[in-house]
Amino acid sequence: MIRSLITKITGLIAERSHAPRKTYAAPVKISFERVNIRGIHTSTADGVFMSGETMDMSKTGISFMVSAIRIKENYLVGHERILNIEIDLPRDKVKMQVIGRRYEREGIHESAERYLVGAEIVNISEEDREAYEHFLRHGATRRRAAAPSLEMGGN
Protein backbone atom coordinates (compact mmCIF):
# COMPACT_ATOMS: atom_id res chain seq x y z
CA MET A 1 0.00 0.00 0.00
CA ILE A 2 2.68 2.53 1.03
CA ARG A 3 4.98 1.34 -1.74
CA SER A 4 2.32 1.89 -4.44
CA LEU A 5 1.60 5.37 -3.05
CA ILE A 6 5.31 6.26 -3.15
CA THR A 7 5.55 4.92 -6.72
CA LYS A 8 2.61 7.10 -7.83
CA ILE A 9 4.08 10.20 -6.18
CA THR A 10 7.49 9.55 -7.73
CA GLY A 11 5.84 9.13 -11.15
CA LEU A 12 3.97 12.42 -10.82
CA ILE A 13 7.15 14.25 -9.83
CA ALA A 14 9.02 12.73 -12.79
CA GLU A 15 6.25 13.77 -15.21
CA ARG A 16 6.31 17.36 -14.00
CA SER A 17 10.11 17.66 -14.01
CA HIS A 18 10.21 17.51 -17.83
CA ALA A 19 8.65 19.89 -20.32
CA PRO A 20 5.53 18.40 -21.93
CA ARG A 21 6.23 16.97 -25.38
CA LYS A 22 4.19 17.39 -28.54
CA THR A 23 4.41 14.55 -31.02
CA TYR A 24 4.51 15.94 -34.54
CA ALA A 25 6.29 15.00 -37.77
CA ALA A 26 7.65 18.12 -39.48
CA PRO A 27 10.45 18.38 -42.05
CA VAL A 28 13.74 19.43 -40.46
CA LYS A 29 17.03 20.60 -41.98
CA ILE A 30 20.21 20.02 -39.93
CA SER A 31 23.65 21.56 -40.41
CA PHE A 32 26.67 22.26 -38.22
CA GLU A 33 27.44 25.64 -36.72
CA ARG A 34 30.74 26.92 -38.10
CA VAL A 35 33.69 26.29 -35.78
CA ASN A 36 36.68 28.63 -35.65
CA ILE A 37 39.65 27.93 -33.42
CA ARG A 38 42.09 30.84 -33.09
CA GLY A 39 40.87 32.36 -36.35
CA ILE A 40 41.43 29.14 -38.31
CA HIS A 41 38.36 27.65 -39.91
CA THR A 42 38.29 23.93 -39.07
CA SER A 43 34.90 22.59 -40.16
CA THR A 44 34.65 20.35 -43.21
CA ALA A 45 30.85 20.32 -43.12
CA ASP A 46 30.21 23.88 -44.31
CA GLY A 47 27.27 24.18 -46.64
CA VAL A 48 26.38 20.52 -46.13
CA PHE A 49 23.10 19.65 -44.50
CA MET A 50 20.95 16.65 -43.73
CA SER A 51 17.19 16.38 -43.93
CA GLY A 52 15.07 14.57 -41.42
CA GLU A 53 11.77 14.65 -39.60
CA THR A 54 10.85 15.71 -36.08
CA MET A 55 9.37 13.10 -33.80
CA ASP A 56 8.48 15.24 -30.80
CA MET A 57 9.12 18.75 -29.52
CA SER A 58 9.06 20.59 -26.20
CA LYS A 59 10.05 24.03 -24.91
CA THR A 60 13.50 22.70 -24.01
CA GLY A 61 14.31 20.20 -26.75
CA ILE A 62 13.39 18.24 -29.85
CA SER A 63 13.87 14.76 -31.20
CA PHE A 64 14.26 14.03 -34.88
CA MET A 65 14.78 11.04 -37.14
CA VAL A 66 17.62 11.05 -39.71
CA SER A 67 19.13 8.51 -42.07
CA ALA A 68 22.70 8.86 -40.75
CA ILE A 69 24.30 9.83 -37.44
CA ARG A 70 26.96 12.01 -39.04
CA ILE A 71 27.53 14.56 -41.78
CA LYS A 72 30.83 13.73 -43.46
CA GLU A 73 33.09 12.83 -40.48
CA ASN A 74 31.18 15.01 -37.96
CA TYR A 75 28.79 13.23 -35.60
CA LEU A 76 25.46 14.87 -34.74
CA VAL A 77 25.82 13.86 -31.09
CA GLY A 78 28.85 14.47 -28.89
CA HIS A 79 31.66 16.95 -28.44
CA GLU A 80 29.12 19.69 -27.57
CA ARG A 81 28.82 20.49 -31.29
CA ILE A 82 26.13 23.05 -32.03
CA LEU A 83 23.66 22.09 -34.73
CA ASN A 84 21.64 24.61 -36.73
CA ILE A 85 18.09 23.33 -37.08
CA GLU A 86 15.33 24.64 -39.33
CA ILE A 87 11.88 23.18 -38.69
CA ASP A 88 9.18 23.66 -41.32
CA LEU A 89 6.06 24.12 -39.18
CA PRO A 90 2.62 24.66 -40.76
CA ARG A 91 2.65 28.45 -40.25
CA ASP A 92 6.37 29.27 -40.02
CA LYS A 93 9.91 28.09 -40.52
CA VAL A 94 11.60 28.13 -37.13
CA LYS A 95 15.38 28.24 -36.75
CA MET A 96 17.21 27.26 -33.60
CA GLN A 97 20.52 25.96 -32.36
CA VAL A 98 20.65 22.68 -30.47
CA ILE A 99 23.18 20.30 -29.01
CA GLY A 100 22.63 16.59 -29.67
CA ARG A 101 22.50 14.78 -26.33
CA ARG A 102 21.68 11.20 -27.27
CA TYR A 103 20.73 8.94 -30.13
CA GLU A 104 19.27 5.51 -30.78
CA ARG A 105 19.59 3.39 -33.86
CA GLU A 106 16.21 2.34 -35.25
CA GLY A 107 15.51 -0.34 -37.84
CA ILE A 108 16.30 -4.00 -38.09
CA HIS A 109 18.34 -4.00 -41.29
CA GLU A 110 21.12 -1.71 -42.54
CA SER A 111 19.12 -0.72 -45.61
CA ALA A 112 16.30 0.60 -43.38
CA GLU A 113 18.52 1.94 -40.61
CA ARG A 114 17.62 5.35 -39.17
CA TYR A 115 18.67 7.28 -36.09
CA LEU A 116 16.50 9.01 -33.51
CA VAL A 117 18.40 12.00 -32.09
CA GLY A 118 17.43 13.84 -28.91
CA ALA A 119 18.69 17.43 -28.72
CA GLU A 120 18.57 20.29 -26.24
CA ILE A 121 17.64 23.77 -27.49
CA VAL A 122 20.47 26.17 -26.61
CA ASN A 123 19.64 29.24 -28.72
CA ILE A 124 16.53 30.54 -30.48
CA SER A 125 15.55 34.08 -31.47
CA GLU A 126 12.63 35.70 -29.66
CA GLU A 127 10.51 35.74 -32.84
CA ASP A 128 11.19 32.07 -33.56
CA ARG A 129 10.54 31.15 -29.91
CA GLU A 130 7.12 32.83 -30.06
CA ALA A 131 6.19 30.94 -33.24
CA TYR A 132 7.55 27.66 -31.83
CA GLU A 133 5.74 27.97 -28.50
CA HIS A 134 2.52 29.01 -30.29
CA PHE A 135 2.79 25.78 -32.27
CA LEU A 136 3.41 23.76 -29.09
CA ARG A 137 0.31 25.27 -27.46
CA HIS A 138 -2.09 25.29 -30.41
CA GLY A 139 -0.77 22.66 -32.79
CA ALA A 140 -1.04 22.64 -36.55
CA THR A 141 -4.15 24.79 -36.69
CA ARG A 142 -3.70 27.90 -38.73
CA ARG A 143 -5.31 31.18 -37.97
CA ARG A 144 -8.10 31.82 -40.38
CA ALA A 145 -7.68 34.82 -42.57
CA ALA A 146 -10.61 37.14 -43.00
CA ALA A 147 -12.67 36.08 -45.97
CA PRO A 148 -12.13 38.34 -48.95
CA SER A 149 -15.12 40.36 -49.88
CA LEU A 150 -16.17 42.37 -52.86
CA GLU A 151 -18.09 45.51 -52.31
CA MET A 152 -19.92 46.81 -55.27
CA GLY A 153 -21.68 50.07 -55.31
CA GLY A 154 -24.98 50.05 -57.12
CA ASN A 155 -26.30 52.99 -59.11
N, C-alpha and C positions, 0 to 999 in steps of 0.2 A: 504494500500500500504506500509506504513512505518512499520506497524506491521509484515507483511509477510516478509519484507526484514530483520528485526531484528530476526525473527524466523529462517530464513535460515542461517544467520551469526552465531547465537547461536548453531545451529545444526552442522555447519562445525567445530566450535571450539570444541564442545563436541566429534565429531568423531576423531579429531586430538589429543585430550588429552589422549586417551587410545591407547595402543599398538594394532596394527591390529591382529585379531584373525584368526587362520586357523582351520577350522572344519575338524576333522579327528578322526576316531575311531581306537584306538590302545589299545592293552591289557596293563593294568597297575596293578602293585602290590604295595600295601600300607601297611606300618607297622609304628609303633611308634618309635621315637628316644628314646633311653634309658635315663631315668631321674634319676639322683643321687642328693640327698639332704644331705649335710654334710657327704658324704661318705657312706650313707645308700641307697641301691638300693630300689626304691619304685614302680617300674612299674610291673604290673601283666600281661602285654601284650607282654613280651619278646618272640621272636620266633614265634609269631602269626601274620599272615598277612591276608589281604583281597584282593581279585581280583576284578577288575572292568574294565572299558573301558573309554578312554578319549572321551570327546565331542568336546572340542576346546582347542587350545593352543596359547599362545602369548609369547613374550620375557619376560614378567613379571609374567605370571601366567598360570594356566591350570584349566579346569573343567573336572570332571570325574563323571561317573555314577557307583554307588555301590548298593548292595542289602540291606545294613544296614548302619545306621549312627554311629555305634560304634563297636569297637572291645572289647569284654568282657565288662567291665564297663567304658571304655575310649571312649569318643566321639571324632569323627574326626574333629569337629569344636568347637572352644572355648578354653579358658584357655591358649591361645598362645602355644599349644602343637605342636611340630615339628613332621611332618610326613616324613618318608623316602618313596620316590616314585621311582619306576623303570618302565620306559615306554619302551615297545618293539616296536621300530620304524622299518621300513623296512630294513635299513642298519645297525642300531646299537641298543644296549640297553643303554638308558640314565638314569642315576641316579641323583636325586636332592632331596633337602629338601624343604618342603613347609609348610606353615601354612594355615589351613582351615579358610576361612573368612566368608563363608556363605553357606547355603544349602537350597534346596527346595525338598519337597516330591513330587514324581511323581507317577502316577498310580491312578486308581480309586477304587481298591480293595486291601485289605491287602495281598492277595496271589500274587499280581502283583506289590506290592509296591517297589519302588526304590528311591534312593536319588541322586540328582545332587549336587555335592560339587564344590564350587569355591575356589581356593587356590592361594596364592601368593608365588612365588618362592623366597626363602630366601638364598639358598646356592646351588651352582652347580660348579663342577670342570671345569677348563678351557677346557679340552678335551671334556667333555660332553656338555658344552655350545656350542662349535664349531659344534658338530654333531647335536645338537638340533636346532641351528639357521640355519644350512645348510638345515635341513628338513623344517623349517618354510619358507625359501626362495624358495626352489626347489621342495618341496613336496615328494611324494613317489617314484619318479623316481630314479632308481639306476644308478650309473655310469657303463657304459659298460666296461667289461674287454676286453682286446685285445684277438682276436680270436686265439685259439691255432693253431699252424701250424706245419707241419711235413716237414722237409727238408731231402730229400734223395739225396745222391750223386750217380750219375750214372757212371758206368764204362763200 
